[in-house]
Structure formats: structure tokens, C-alpha cells
Amino acid sequence: MLNQRVKILIVEDDPDMAELICDLVEAEGWIPVTAPSAEAAQERMQHETVQLVLVDHNLPGLSGRAFAQRLRAQTDVGIVMVTAAGSATDRVLGLETAADDYVVKPFEPNELTARIKAVLRRTHPQLRHDRESERDQASTALRLGEWAVDLSQRRAVCLVDPTKTLTAAEFALLEILAETPNTPVSRAQILDRMGADSDRFVDRNVDVLVLRLRRKIERNPDLPRHIQTRRGKGYVLHTDDAGLVP
């Protein structure tokens, strides 16, 4: 369980929904801070230090998606998008936003808190009570350059800079590729695993996601060693120089 020093900013214009989420946050021992709009949230963040932002997609004024993109350009704070848009295409469009994860309304309380915890574990590993070192946690993890990836624990740690993190979408892509290492995975397979329709526009979303992951994982994204393209076949994760972290 993550400790109660965590402060969560809830950006929600529906008072009843904001109250419900506040109750869930307080029940976990976290501290809720609320704002009814993106503009109000920006003002609050000038005076409040928060560990995670929970933002509704449909807000008056600046949209939640635009706010998340603006926020990501300024900070690495965890972002969870709450949206009523639940179609497959809408979910994949979320891969191009700056959010670390999303939850679709109506949601189960346990689902929301689970997603918040998952993002907090990735973005603030120091908040865990167990206090294991990052190297100890990665002792049985797959090594990809400067990164240790533990698929069973759903953790990706940059050993030279623990402040670097992967978003939920980036980690999901890495999981899919790691299930069949050294074997190409097509865009259609990736989209199917992510619950998306495989039309042309969405295909480009996969390419953007691969590019984002390469920029974090690869020492030289222009000459990738681990995540490579196989023309006409898709993407492949090479692990021949990886193995387990010693």
C-alpha cells in the first residue's frame, strides 16, 4: 500500500463525481485536492505539490486532453484521464495524449484506485513501504540497455536515472513485444491486444507509440538495437544481448 503522503489533484466539473472520487481517494489514505476546470487546476498547482493528477476529459474551457498535454510538457507528474469515450478508436487515440493511464466512465471504484496505484508505483517508487532498492527489485528483470524490465511485477526501471518512467501505453507495448522476443509483431496484432480497430489512422498511432518507447529505451533511437522494424512484418524486440539483470 502506498503511504498517505500522496496528494492527488482531481480535475472534475461535476460536483457529485468530484465528491465520489474524493471519498475514494480519502479511503485509500491519500489527500484529495479538487479543481472544477483545467484553468483552476493550473492555479492550484502553482501552490500545491501533487503526486498525481486525475483529470476528466470533458471540461469547460480547456479540455482535459489539452490540459494533460500542457502539463506533461512542464512536469513528469502522474496523469490519469477519466473519460466517457469508451470506443476502441477513442481508447487508442488516448495513446497519443500525455496521460499515463485512463479509466472509462462509469467505472468501478476498485478499478480507479487500482489504476491510480499502478501509476504511482511507476512514477513514485520511493512511496512504497517496502523500500527495496531499485536494483534489488530488478534482480530477476529483463535487461534492455540501461533499463531493467520486470514483466511479472509490471515495472520498468532505468538503472542510471530512476526518475525516468514509462507510461502505461508504452509499457503495454513493451509487454506485447516481450511475449514473443526476436519474433516480429504486426501492427494489427498490437492493435488487437490493445483493444483497437486496425484502420490506417490507428496504425500511425502505433508508430508514434513505438517512437516514444524507442526514445526512452534506446541509447540511439535512430539506430535501435532492441526495438527494430521488420518491413511488412511489424516490430520485433531483440533480447539476444539482454538476459537477466545480474
MOVEN-V878628 format. One record per residue. N is the residue number from 1. RES is the residue in one letter. PHI is phi as a letter, one per 30 degrees, with the letter a starting at -180 (999 if undefined). D_LAST is the distance of its C-alpha to the last C-alpha in Angstrom with 1 decimal. Layout:
N/RES/PHI/D_LAST, N/RES/PHI/D_LAST
This chain:
1/M/999/27.9, 2/L/d/28.0, 3/N/d/30.3, 4/Q/d/33.8, 5/R/d/33.3, 6/V/d/32.7, 7/K/c/35.8, 8/I/c/36.4, 9/L/c/39.1, 10/I/c/41.0, 11/V/c/43.0, 12/E/a/45.6, 13/D/d/49.3, 14/D/d/50.3, 15/P/e/51.1, 16/D/d/50.7, 17/M/d/47.3, 18/A/d/46.2, 19/E/d/47.4, 20/L/d/45.6, 21/I/d/42.3, 22/C/e/43.0, 23/D/d/43.6, 24/L/d/40.3, 25/V/d/38.4, 26/E/d/40.2, 27/A/d/39.6, 28/E/d/35.8, 29/G/i/36.5, 30/W/c/36.0, 31/I/c/38.7, 32/P/d/40.6, 33/V/b/42.3, 34/T/c/44.6, 35/A/b/46.1, 36/P/d/48.6, 37/S/a/47.8, 38/A/d/45.3, 39/E/d/47.7, 40/A/d/47.8, 41/A/d/44.0, 42/Q/d/43.7, 43/E/d/46.2, 44/R/d/44.3, 45/M/d/41.0, 46/Q/d/42.8, 47/H/b/43.3, 48/E/b/40.6, 49/T/c/36.8, 50/V/c/35.3, 51/Q/c/31.8, 52/L/a/32.8, 53/V/c/35.8, 54/L/c/37.3, 55/V/b/39.9, 56/D/d/42.5, 57/H/d/43.0, 58/N/c/46.8, 59/L/b/48.0, 60/P/d/51.3, 61/G/i/51.1, 62/L/d/47.7, 63/S/d/45.7, 64/G/d/42.5, 65/R/d/40.7, 66/A/d/42.1, 67/F/d/41.3, 68/A/d/37.7, 69/Q/d/37.5, 70/R/d/39.2, 71/L/d/37.0, 72/R/d/33.8, 73/A/d/35.2, 74/Q/c/35.6, 75/T/a/32.6, 76/D/c/29.3, 77/V/e/30.8, 78/G/d/29.9, 79/I/b/32.8, 80/V/c/33.9, 81/M/c/36.9, 82/V/c/39.6, 83/T/b/41.8, 84/A/c/44.6, 85/A/d/43.9, 86/G/c/42.2, 87/S/d/42.9, 88/A/e/40.2, 89/T/d/41.0, 90/D/d/41.0, 91/R/d/37.5, 92/V/d/36.2, 93/L/e/38.1, 94/G/d/36.1, 95/L/d/33.0, 96/E/c/34.8, 97/T/d/35.5, 98/A/c/33.4, 99/A/d/32.8, 100/D/d/29.4, 101/D/a/31.0, 102/Y/b/34.5, 103/V/b/36.6, 104/V/c/39.9, 105/K/d/43.1, 106/P/d/44.2, 107/F/c/41.0, 108/E/d/40.2, 109/P/e/39.3, 110/N/d/36.1, 111/E/d/35.0, 112/L/d/35.6, 113/T/d/33.8, 114/A/d/30.8, 115/R/d/30.5, 116/I/d/31.0, 117/K/d/28.2, 118/A/d/25.8, 119/V/d/26.6, 120/L/d/26.5, 121/R/d/23.0, 122/R/d/21.8, 123/T/c/24.1, 124/H/b/24.1, 125/P/d/20.9, 126/Q/d/22.3, 127/L/d/25.2, 128/R/d/23.3, 129/H/d/24.6, 130/D/d/21.3, 131/R/i/20.0, 132/E/d/16.3, 133/S/d/14.3, 134/E/d/13.0, 135/R/d/9.4, 136/D/d/10.0, 137/Q/d/11.6, 138/A/c/9.0, 139/S/d/6.4, 140/T/c/7.9, 141/A/c/9.0, 142/L/d/9.9, 143/R/c/9.1, 144/L/b/12.6, 145/G/i/13.1, 146/E/c/12.9, 147/W/c/12.6, 148/A/c/10.4, 149/V/c/12.8, 150/D/c/13.2, 151/L/d/16.4, 152/S/d/17.2, 153/Q/c/17.3, 154/R/h/18.8, 155/R/b/16.7, 156/A/b/15.7, 157/V/b/14.4, 158/C/d/14.8, 159/L/d/12.4, 160/V/c/15.1, 161/D/a/18.0, 162/P/d/17.7, 163/T/d/21.4, 164/K/d/21.0, 165/T/b/21.3, 166/L/c/22.1, 167/T/d/25.5, 168/A/e/26.1, 169/A/d/27.5, 170/E/d/24.6, 171/F/d/22.0, 172/A/d/24.5, 173/L/d/24.7, 174/L/d/20.9, 175/E/e/21.0, 176/I/d/23.9, 177/L/d/22.4, 178/A/d/19.0, 179/E/d/21.2, 180/T/b/22.3, 181/P/d/19.7, 182/N/i/21.4, 183/T/b/24.7, 184/P/d/27.2, 185/V/c/28.2, 186/S/d/31.7, 187/R/e/32.9, 188/A/d/35.2, 189/Q/d/32.3, 190/I/d/30.4, 191/L/d/33.7, 192/D/d/34.5, 193/R/d/31.2, 194/M/c/31.9, 195/G/i/35.4, 196/A/b/37.3, 197/D/d/40.2, 198/S/c/39.4, 199/D/c/42.1, 200/R/d/41.9, 201/F/d/41.4, 202/V/d/38.5, 203/D/e/36.9, 204/R/d/37.0, 205/N/d/35.2, 206/V/d/32.2, 207/D/d/32.2, 208/V/d/32.3, 209/L/d/29.4, 210/V/d/27.3, 211/L/d/28.3, 212/R/d/27.3, 213/L/d/23.8, 214/R/e/23.4, 215/R/d/24.6, 216/K/c/21.7, 217/I/d/18.8, 218/E/d/20.0, 219/R/d/20.2, 220/N/b/23.6, 221/P/e/25.1, 222/D/d/28.0, 223/L/b/25.8, 224/P/d/23.1, 225/R/c/20.2, 226/H/c/18.8, 227/I/c/21.9, 228/Q/c/24.8, 229/T/c/28.4, 230/R/c/30.2, 231/R/e/33.8, 232/G/i/35.8, 233/K/b/32.8, 234/G/k/30.7, 235/Y/c/27.1, 236/V/b/24.0, 237/L/c/20.3, 238/H/c/18.5, 239/T/b/15.0, 240/D/d/15.3, 241/D/c/13.0, 242/A/c/10.7, 243/G/i/8.8, 244/L/d/6.1, 245/V/d/3.8, 246/P/d/0.0
